[in-house]
Amino acid sequence: MSGEESVHIAAAEMHMADSDLSESIKAATKDSHVRAENTELMRSYVRGQVSSSQYKLLLCSLYEIYRALEEALDRNASHPAVMPIYFPQELARLETLQRDLEHFYGQSWRQKIIVPAATLRYAKRLREIGEKHPEYLVAHAYTRYLGDLSGGQVLGRITQKSLGLKDGEGVSFFSFPAVSSPSLFKQLYRSRMNSIELTQEQREGVLQEAVRAFELNIEVFDDIQEMLSIAQPETDLRQRHIKHSHAQLLQDDKMMAKTLQITSPWSSAAPLIRMLLGVCVALAVGMGIYAF
């Protein structure tokens, strides 16, 4: 965590100690939120230029993140800090991600998914706090689920348009059929958050964890782009090699055609002579093959 972010959190703790938890988290993560929106991956989304490779890698990472988050929430469903914001029927994303991954990778998608190191660190952190500090799950659930219900809806439409997906195929993640009104549900969710009773130390820990949640997301976004930047030159090299080979074949074909089209006295020779020449050429080629 940078010094600037620590100061920001300290200010939020001093001036907003009595304010709602949801508002405190929003204030504490303001700078991190802006940084997350300005990652290369999110800028691609804003431009409406998300690629299939970007989206598929994002789905793989989201699957690992939500698997860890929702397993931790399920285990701590009766915890005083988790119970008020536990909405598995309305919010759970794991099954939707499984459908999307199967759409892109087929039924054997589990053997094909790839995630960057940052995703594994994110999932590890979620499992750690699920065991040691379940109240910190509030910060991650708020960051992920309310983000999906807000800007995530716009990202879903951009993805569908950019990749030419039809009838919701491949974008189930962005759909919340059990939430009839996202705006009203978000109000309910914030109200439930604000009803959670926390000590001052726990509250400070939740605020710091919310900032950490954004930082972990930023690291995931950056790692995805790095993976793509490494893979792209290799793909370009293979494509250039294929194009070069194809061009060389065309050139060889043209040279052969010109050779065959060379006119000489033999071109008007009798069929028997042409046949004898063909036999001689065939024998020469055959001897050349076995010469070494």
C-alpha positions as CSV (number, residue, x, y, z in Angstrom):
1,M,0.0,0.0,0.0
2,S,1.4,3.4,-1.0
3,G,1.9,6.3,1.5
4,E,-0.8,8.3,-0.3
5,E,-3.3,5.5,0.1
6,S,-2.5,5.2,3.8
7,V,-3.1,8.9,4.3
8,H,-6.4,8.6,2.4
9,I,-7.5,5.8,4.6
10,A,-6.4,7.7,7.8
11,A,-8.4,10.7,6.7
12,A,-11.5,8.5,6.1
13,E,-11.1,7.0,9.5
14,M,-10.8,10.4,11.2
15,H,-13.6,12.2,9.4
16,M,-15.9,9.3,8.7
17,A,-15.7,7.1,11.7
18,D,-19.4,7.6,12.4
19,S,-20.5,7.4,8.8
20,D,-21.9,4.3,7.0
21,L,-19.6,1.5,6.3
22,S,-20.4,1.5,2.6
23,E,-19.7,5.2,2.3
24,S,-16.4,4.8,4.2
25,I,-15.3,2.1,1.8
26,K,-16.3,4.2,-1.2
27,A,-14.2,7.1,0.2
28,A,-11.2,5.0,1.2
29,T,-11.0,3.3,-2.3
30,K,-11.6,6.3,-4.4
31,D,-8.0,6.6,-5.7
32,S,-7.7,2.8,-6.2
33,H,-11.0,2.8,-8.1
34,V,-9.7,5.4,-10.5
35,R,-6.4,3.4,-11.0
36,A,-8.4,0.2,-11.7
37,E,-10.4,2.0,-14.4
38,N,-7.2,3.2,-16.1
39,T,-5.6,-0.1,-16.5
40,E,-5.0,-1.2,-20.1
41,L,-7.7,-3.9,-19.9
42,M,-10.3,-1.5,-18.7
43,R,-9.3,1.2,-21.2
44,S,-9.9,-1.4,-24.0
45,Y,-13.4,-1.9,-22.6
46,V,-14.1,1.8,-22.6
47,R,-13.0,2.0,-26.2
48,G,-15.2,-0.9,-27.0
49,Q,-12.2,-2.8,-28.3
50,V,-12.0,-5.9,-26.0
51,S,-10.5,-8.9,-27.8
52,S,-11.5,-12.5,-27.5
53,S,-8.1,-13.3,-25.9
54,Q,-8.6,-10.6,-23.3
55,Y,-12.1,-11.7,-22.4
56,K,-11.2,-15.4,-22.2
57,L,-8.3,-14.8,-19.8
58,L,-10.5,-12.5,-17.7
59,L,-13.1,-15.2,-17.4
60,C,-10.4,-17.7,-16.3
61,S,-9.3,-15.3,-13.6
62,L,-12.8,-14.4,-12.5
63,Y,-13.6,-18.1,-12.1
64,E,-10.6,-18.6,-9.7
65,I,-11.4,-15.4,-7.8
66,Y,-15.1,-16.2,-7.4
67,R,-14.5,-19.8,-6.5
68,A,-12.3,-18.7,-3.6
69,L,-14.7,-15.9,-2.6
70,E,-17.9,-17.9,-2.7
71,E,-16.4,-20.9,-0.9
72,A,-15.3,-18.5,1.9
73,L,-18.7,-16.9,2.0
74,D,-20.5,-20.2,2.1
75,R,-18.3,-21.4,5.0
76,N,-18.9,-18.2,7.0
77,A,-22.6,-17.7,6.1
78,S,-23.5,-17.7,9.8
79,H,-20.8,-15.2,10.8
80,P,-22.3,-12.0,12.2
81,A,-20.4,-9.9,9.7
82,V,-21.1,-12.1,6.7
83,M,-24.7,-13.1,7.3
84,P,-26.3,-9.7,6.5
85,I,-24.6,-9.5,3.1
86,Y,-24.9,-13.2,2.1
87,F,-27.1,-13.4,-1.0
88,P,-26.1,-16.6,-2.8
89,Q,-29.3,-16.9,-4.9
90,E,-29.1,-13.4,-6.1
91,L,-25.4,-12.8,-6.5
92,A,-23.4,-16.1,-6.9
93,R,-21.3,-16.0,-10.1
94,L,-19.5,-19.3,-10.1
95,E,-22.1,-21.2,-12.2
96,T,-22.4,-18.4,-14.7
97,L,-18.7,-18.4,-15.1
98,Q,-18.7,-22.1,-15.7
99,R,-21.2,-21.7,-18.5
100,D,-19.2,-19.0,-20.1
101,L,-16.0,-20.9,-19.9
102,E,-17.7,-24.0,-21.4
103,H,-19.0,-21.8,-24.3
104,F,-15.4,-20.7,-25.2
105,Y,-13.4,-23.8,-24.3
106,G,-15.8,-26.7,-24.5
107,Q,-16.7,-29.3,-21.9
108,S,-13.0,-29.9,-21.0
109,W,-12.6,-26.2,-20.1
110,R,-11.1,-27.1,-16.6
111,Q,-8.0,-28.5,-18.3
112,K,-7.6,-25.5,-20.6
113,I,-8.0,-22.4,-18.3
114,I,-4.9,-20.4,-17.7
115,V,-4.5,-17.7,-14.9
116,P,-1.7,-15.3,-14.1
117,A,0.2,-15.3,-10.8
118,A,-1.8,-12.3,-9.6
119,T,-5.0,-14.3,-9.7
120,L,-3.5,-17.0,-7.6
121,R,-2.4,-14.4,-5.0
122,Y,-5.9,-12.9,-5.0
123,A,-7.5,-16.3,-4.4
124,K,-5.0,-17.2,-1.7
125,R,-5.8,-13.9,0.1
126,L,-9.6,-14.6,0.0
127,R,-9.0,-18.1,1.5
128,E,-6.7,-16.6,4.2
129,I,-9.2,-14.0,5.4
130,G,-12.0,-16.6,5.2
131,E,-10.2,-18.6,7.9
132,K,-8.7,-15.8,10.0
133,H,-10.8,-12.6,9.4
134,P,-14.3,-13.4,8.0
135,E,-15.4,-9.8,8.5
136,Y,-12.9,-8.8,5.8
137,L,-14.9,-10.7,3.3
138,V,-17.4,-7.8,3.4
139,A,-14.9,-5.6,1.6
140,H,-14.3,-8.1,-1.2
141,A,-18.0,-9.0,-1.6
142,Y,-18.9,-5.3,-1.8
143,T,-16.1,-4.6,-4.3
144,R,-16.9,-7.5,-6.6
145,Y,-20.6,-7.9,-6.5
146,L,-21.7,-4.3,-6.5
147,G,-19.1,-3.6,-9.2
148,D,-20.7,-6.3,-11.3
149,L,-24.1,-4.9,-10.7
150,S,-23.0,-1.4,-11.7
151,G,-20.3,-1.0,-14.3
152,G,-20.3,-4.7,-15.0
153,Q,-23.6,-4.3,-16.9
154,V,-22.0,-1.9,-19.3
155,L,-19.0,-4.2,-19.7
156,G,-21.4,-7.0,-20.6
157,R,-22.9,-5.1,-23.5
158,I,-19.5,-4.0,-24.7
159,T,-18.3,-7.6,-24.7
160,Q,-21.3,-8.9,-26.5
161,K,-21.0,-6.3,-29.2
162,S,-17.2,-6.5,-29.5
163,L,-17.1,-10.3,-29.9
164,G,-20.3,-10.6,-31.8
165,L,-21.9,-12.9,-29.2
166,K,-25.6,-13.7,-29.6
167,D,-28.4,-14.6,-27.3
168,G,-26.3,-14.0,-24.2
169,E,-23.9,-16.8,-25.0
170,G,-20.6,-16.3,-23.3
171,V,-21.7,-13.4,-21.2
172,S,-23.8,-15.2,-18.5
173,F,-21.5,-13.7,-15.9
174,F,-23.0,-10.2,-16.4
175,S,-26.6,-11.5,-16.0
176,F,-28.4,-11.4,-12.7
177,P,-31.8,-12.9,-13.4
178,A,-32.7,-13.0,-9.6
179,V,-32.2,-9.3,-9.3
180,S,-35.1,-7.5,-10.9
181,S,-33.8,-4.0,-10.0
182,P,-30.0,-3.6,-9.6
183,S,-30.4,-0.1,-8.2
184,L,-32.9,-1.2,-5.5
185,F,-30.8,-4.3,-4.7
186,K,-27.7,-2.2,-4.3
187,Q,-29.6,0.0,-1.8
188,L,-30.6,-3.1,0.2
189,Y,-27.0,-4.4,0.1
190,R,-25.6,-1.2,1.4
191,S,-28.2,-1.0,4.1
192,R,-27.3,-4.6,5.2
193,M,-23.6,-3.6,5.2
194,N,-24.2,-0.6,7.3
195,S,-26.1,-2.7,9.9
196,I,-23.0,-4.9,10.6
197,E,-21.5,-4.3,14.0
198,L,-17.8,-3.9,14.0
199,T,-15.2,-2.8,16.5
200,Q,-13.1,0.2,15.5
201,E,-10.2,-2.2,14.8
202,Q,-12.3,-4.4,12.7
203,R,-13.7,-1.4,10.8
204,E,-10.2,-0.1,10.0
205,G,-9.3,-3.6,8.9
206,V,-12.2,-3.8,6.5
207,L,-11.3,-0.4,5.0
208,Q,-7.7,-1.5,4.4
209,E,-8.9,-4.7,2.9
210,A,-11.2,-2.9,0.5
211,V,-8.2,-1.0,-0.8
212,R,-6.3,-4.2,-1.0
213,A,-9.2,-5.7,-3.0
214,F,-8.8,-3.0,-5.6
215,E,-5.0,-3.5,-5.7
216,L,-5.4,-7.2,-6.2
217,N,-7.8,-6.6,-9.1
218,I,-5.4,-4.1,-10.7
219,E,-2.6,-6.6,-10.5
220,V,-4.8,-9.2,-12.2
221,F,-5.7,-6.8,-15.0
222,D,-2.0,-5.9,-15.5
223,D,-0.9,-9.6,-15.5
224,I,-3.5,-10.5,-18.1
225,Q,-2.2,-7.8,-20.4
226,E,1.4,-8.9,-19.8
227,M,0.4,-12.5,-20.7
228,L,-1.2,-11.3,-23.9
229,S,1.8,-9.1,-24.8
230,I,4.1,-12.1,-24.4
231,A,1.9,-14.4,-26.5
232,Q,1.3,-11.9,-29.3
233,P,4.8,-11.6,-30.6
234,E,5.0,-15.5,-30.8
235,T,1.7,-15.5,-32.7
236,D,2.9,-12.7,-35.0
237,L,6.2,-14.6,-35.7
238,R,4.3,-17.8,-36.6
239,Q,2.0,-15.8,-38.9
240,R,4.9,-14.1,-40.6
241,H,6.6,-17.4,-41.1
242,I,3.4,-18.9,-42.6
243,K,3.1,-15.8,-44.9
244,H,6.7,-16.0,-45.9
245,S,6.5,-19.7,-46.7
246,H,3.3,-19.2,-48.7
247,A,4.9,-16.4,-50.7
248,Q,8.0,-18.5,-51.3
249,L,5.8,-21.3,-52.6
250,L,4.0,-19.0,-55.0
251,Q,7.4,-17.6,-56.2
252,D,8.7,-21.2,-56.8
253,D,5.5,-22.1,-58.6
254,K,5.9,-19.1,-60.9
255,M,9.5,-19.9,-61.6
256,M,8.5,-23.5,-62.4
257,A,5.7,-22.3,-64.7
258,K,8.1,-20.1,-66.6
259,T,10.6,-22.9,-66.9
260,L,8.0,-25.2,-68.4
261,Q,6.9,-22.4,-70.7
262,I,10.3,-21.9,-72.3
263,T,10.1,-22.5,-76.0
264,S,12.7,-24.6,-77.8
265,P,13.0,-26.7,-80.9
266,W,12.0,-29.7,-78.7
267,S,8.6,-28.1,-78.0
268,S,7.5,-29.0,-81.5
269,A,9.1,-32.4,-81.5
270,A,7.2,-35.6,-82.3
271,P,5.3,-37.2,-79.4
272,L,7.7,-40.1,-79.3
273,I,10.7,-37.8,-78.7
274,R,8.8,-35.9,-76.0
275,M,8.0,-39.2,-74.3
276,L,11.7,-40.2,-74.4
277,L,12.7,-36.9,-72.9
278,G,10.2,-37.4,-70.1
279,V,11.6,-40.8,-69.3
280,C,15.1,-39.4,-69.2
281,V,14.0,-36.6,-66.8
282,A,12.3,-39.1,-64.5
283,L,15.4,-41.3,-64.4
284,A,17.6,-38.3,-63.6
285,V,15.3,-37.2,-60.7
286,G,15.2,-40.8,-59.4
287,M,18.9,-41.1,-59.4
288,G,19.2,-37.7,-57.7
289,I,17.0,-38.8,-54.8
290,Y,19.1,-41.9,-54.0
291,A,22.5,-40.3,-54.8
292,F,23.3,-39.7,-51.2
